[in-house]
Structures are given as C-alpha cells and as structure tokens.
C-alpha cells in the first residue's frame, strides 16, 4: 500500500467518525432541548399554584391598601387631636393662672371697698354727730 492509500484509508476513517458524530449531534442537541423543556415545564408547574392564587392576593393587597390609607388618615387625625388637646390644656392652664390673679385682685378690691365703706360710714356717723350737736 502506498502512502496515498494510507492517507485515503485514514481520511475514510476520519469521514466515518465525522458521520457518526454528525448523526449523534442531533440526538445530543435534542436531549439538551428536551432537558431545557423539562426544566421549563417543572418551573411553570411550580408557579401554577402561585398563579392561581395571584388574583386573590391582588384583591387582598388592594383591600389592604385602602385599610392602610385609612389607618394613616386615622393616625393623622389622632396626631391633630393630640395637638389640639395640648393647645386647649395650655390655654386652660393660662386661664387658670389668670383666674387666680383676678380672684386675688378681686379680693384686694373687695377689701379696699369694705375699708372705704367703713371709712365712709365713720365720716357719715361723724357728720351726723356734728349735725345732731348743732
């Protein structure tokens, strides 16, 4: 056998192996695709239960959103009421101290009026006494 025959035999062997690989390649690619399809199917199957519950979850979340909005409004109202209550308390404290001052002033004025009335009565009595003597 000459060299050309040997090269031809080797080429035939290489060609045979390449044909075998070419025949196996679609099977390998098909197996890869099948594996990916199987993985995707499993993933979709896992999410099936979640997908069926999703409308209920969305409904609950929407209901909770309104509840949270109302809670926030209630919280703002409570804060406003607390501020108003504190303002009223401060005003009552101020009014109480002013009332105490007015009571003290009123008492001293009443004492002054009583003293003035007593002096007036003494003067009237003194004048009556002078008129009776004359």
C-alpha positions as CSV (number, residue, x, y, z in Angstrom):
1,X,0.0,0.0,0.0
2,X,1.3,3.2,-0.8
3,X,1.1,6.4,1.0
4,X,-1.9,7.7,-0.9
5,X,-3.8,4.6,0.0
6,X,-2.9,5.0,3.7
7,X,-4.0,8.7,3.6
8,X,-7.2,7.7,1.8
9,X,-7.8,5.0,4.5
10,X,-7.2,7.5,7.2
11,X,-9.5,10.0,5.5
12,X,-12.2,7.3,5.2
13,X,-11.8,6.6,8.9
14,X,-12.0,10.3,9.8
15,X,-15.0,10.7,7.5
16,X,-16.7,7.7,9.1
17,X,-16.1,9.2,12.6
18,X,-17.4,12.6,11.5
19,X,-20.5,11.0,10.1
20,X,-21.1,9.2,13.4
21,X,-20.6,12.5,15.2
22,X,-22.9,14.2,12.8
23,X,-25.6,11.5,13.4
24,X,-25.2,11.8,17.2
25,X,-25.2,15.6,17.2
26,X,-29.0,16.0,16.6
27,X,-29.7,13.4,19.3
28,X,-27.4,15.3,21.8
29,X,-29.0,18.6,20.8
30,X,-32.4,17.1,21.0
31,X,-31.5,15.7,24.5
32,X,-30.3,19.2,25.6
33,X,-33.5,20.8,24.2
34,X,-35.6,18.1,25.9
35,X,-33.8,18.8,29.2
36,X,-34.4,22.5,28.9
37,X,-38.1,22.0,28.0
38,X,-38.4,19.7,31.0
39,X,-36.8,22.2,33.3
40,X,-39.1,25.0,32.0
41,X,-42.1,22.7,32.4
42,X,-41.2,22.0,36.0
43,X,-40.7,25.7,36.7
44,X,-44.1,26.5,35.2
45,X,-45.7,23.7,37.1
46,X,-44.2,25.1,40.4
47,X,-45.6,28.5,39.6
48,X,-49.1,27.1,38.6
49,X,-50.3,27.1,42.2
50,X,-49.0,30.6,42.8
51,X,-50.6,31.8,39.5
52,X,-54.0,30.5,40.5
53,X,-53.7,32.3,43.9
54,X,-52.4,35.5,42.4
55,X,-55.9,37.2,41.8
56,X,-56.8,36.6,45.4
57,X,-53.5,38.0,46.5
58,X,-54.0,41.1,44.4
59,X,-57.5,41.5,45.8
60,X,-56.2,41.3,49.3
61,X,-53.4,43.7,48.7
62,X,-55.9,46.2,47.2
63,X,-58.1,45.8,50.2
64,X,-55.1,46.2,52.5
65,X,-54.0,49.3,50.6
66,X,-57.4,51.0,51.4
67,X,-57.1,49.8,55.0
68,X,-53.5,51.3,55.3
69,X,-54.7,54.6,53.8
70,X,-57.5,54.7,56.4
71,X,-55.0,53.9,59.2
72,X,-52.7,56.6,58.0
73,X,-55.6,59.1,58.0
74,X,-56.6,57.9,61.4
75,X,-53.1,58.4,62.7
76,X,-53.0,61.9,61.3
77,X,-56.3,62.6,62.9
78,X,-55.1,61.3,66.3
79,X,-51.9,63.5,65.9
80,X,-54.1,66.5,65.1
81,X,-56.4,65.8,68.1
82,X,-53.3,65.4,70.4
83,X,-52.0,68.8,69.3
84,X,-55.4,70.4,69.7
85,X,-55.8,68.8,73.2
86,X,-52.3,70.1,74.2
87,X,-53.2,73.6,73.0
88,X,-56.5,73.5,74.9
89,X,-54.7,72.3,78.0
90,X,-52.1,75.1,77.7
91,X,-55.0,77.6,77.3
92,X,-56.7,76.2,80.4
93,X,-53.5,76.5,82.4
94,X,-53.2,80.1,81.3
95,X,-56.8,80.8,82.0
96,X,-56.5,79.2,85.4
97,X,-53.5,81.4,86.3
98,X,-55.3,84.4,85.0
99,X,-58.4,83.4,87.1
100,X,-56.2,83.1,90.2
101,X,-54.8,86.6,89.5
102,X,-58.4,88.0,89.0
103,X,-59.5,86.3,92.3
104,X,-56.6,87.9,94.1
105,X,-57.3,91.3,92.6
106,X,-61.0,90.9,93.2
107,X,-60.3,90.1,96.9
108,X,-58.0,93.1,97.3
109,X,-60.5,95.3,95.6
110,X,-63.3,93.9,97.9
111,X,-61.1,94.6,100.9
112,X,-60.5,98.1,99.7
113,X,-64.2,98.7,99.1
114,X,-65.0,97.4,102.5
115,X,-62.4,99.7,104.1
116,X,-63.7,102.6,102.1
117,X,-67.3,101.8,103.1
118,X,-66.2,101.6,106.8
119,X,-64.4,105.0,106.5
120,X,-67.5,106.4,104.7
121,X,-69.7,105.2,107.5
122,X,-67.4,106.7,110.1
123,X,-67.5,110.0,108.3
124,X,-71.3,109.9,108.0
125,X,-71.5,109.0,111.6
126,X,-69.2,111.9,112.4
127,X,-71.2,114.2,110.3
128,X,-74.4,113.1,111.8
129,X,-72.9,113.6,115.3
130,X,-72.0,117.1,114.3
131,X,-75.4,117.8,112.9
132,X,-77.1,116.4,116.0
133,X,-75.0,118.7,118.2
134,X,-75.8,121.7,116.4
